[in-house]
Amino acid sequence: MKTRNLITFLIFSTFCLSLSAPLYAQTGTPKKANEAEVTFSVNIDCLNCQKKIESKLPFEKGVKDLKINLEKHEIWILYQIDKTSKEKLIEAIKKIGYEAKEITPESMTQ
């Protein structure tokens, strides 16, 4: 009987995990309905620039997560749309001392 319960539990767990897998975004965290993501091209070129942004931008209202790609000079941000906007995030990056421009699918093909 214990083996049967264990097998049932494992099958159920696998099923639940397979349903939740598509919900995971780039960060590995589930994306909620009031969240959006944006990628900016930013004039960063060194590890100190990265550390400066990583130490200040997460405290900006609405920012849930961010990833910085130093080689591509890009910042990916997951944010709450009811607390901030792309324009406010650009202003926050500007306050830190960097220029940011949104990377859109159209700008990537040009």
N, C-alpha and C positions, 0 to 999 in steps of 0.2 A: 504494500500500500504506500509506503514512504517513497519508493522508487517511482511509482505512478504519479504521485504528487510533485515530485521533483521534475519529472519530465514535462508535466503539464505547466509547471511554473516556468521552465526554460523555454518552452514553445511560446507561452504568453509573453514573456519578456522579449524574446526575439521579434515577435509580431509588433509589440509596442515600439521598439527601437526602429524597426523598419518604417513605421508610420511617421516618426518624428525626424528621420534623417533629412527629408527635403526641406524642412524648416530651418536648417542650419545655414547661416550665411558664411561669408568669408572668414569671420572670426571664430566660428564654431559655436556661437551663441544663437539661440532662437531669435528670429526677427519678429517683432510685434507689429500690429497694424498701425500704431502711431509712430513707427520708426522709419527712417529713410537713411540711405547712405549716399555719400558723395565723395568724389576723388578730385583733389586739387593738384595742380602743378605749382610748386612753390620753389622759390629761389634759395634752396638750402644746398650746401655743398660740403658740410663737414659734420663730424660726430657731435661737436658742441652745438651746432644748429639743431640737430635732432634732439639732443638732451634738453635744450631750452624749450622747444615746442612740447616735448613729452612732459615737462615739468609744469607747464602753464595751461595748455589747451584742455586737458581733462577736467579742469575746474570751471570751464566755461559752461554756463547753464545749458542743459539739454544734451551735452556730449556724453554718449554712452561708451564709446570705444574708439580707438584710433590706431592706425598702423602707418608707419613711415617707411617708405622705400627710398633710401638715400641715393642709391644708384640711379633711379629714374627721376629723382627730385619730386616725389609724389607723397601726398598724405591722403589716406582713406579714412573717412570719419563716419561712424554710425551715430545718428542723433535722433532726438525726439522732435517730431515736427510741430508739436504743440508748444514747445518751449524755445525753439530757435529756428533759424532758417539758414539757407546757404549764404545769403548776404551777411547775416550776423556773424557767421563763421569766418567769412572773408575778412570782416572788420576785426574780429578777434585775432586772426593771424597777422593782420596789419599792425595791430597794437603791440604784438610781440616783436615786430620789426621785419616782417617778410611780406612779399607780394604773393598773392594767391590767385589762380585762375582756374575755374572749374574745367575739368576734363570731361567732355561729352563724347558719346560715340561718333558724332559727326567730326569733332576735332581730331579724333584718333585716325581717321581715314585721310585726312588732308596732309 
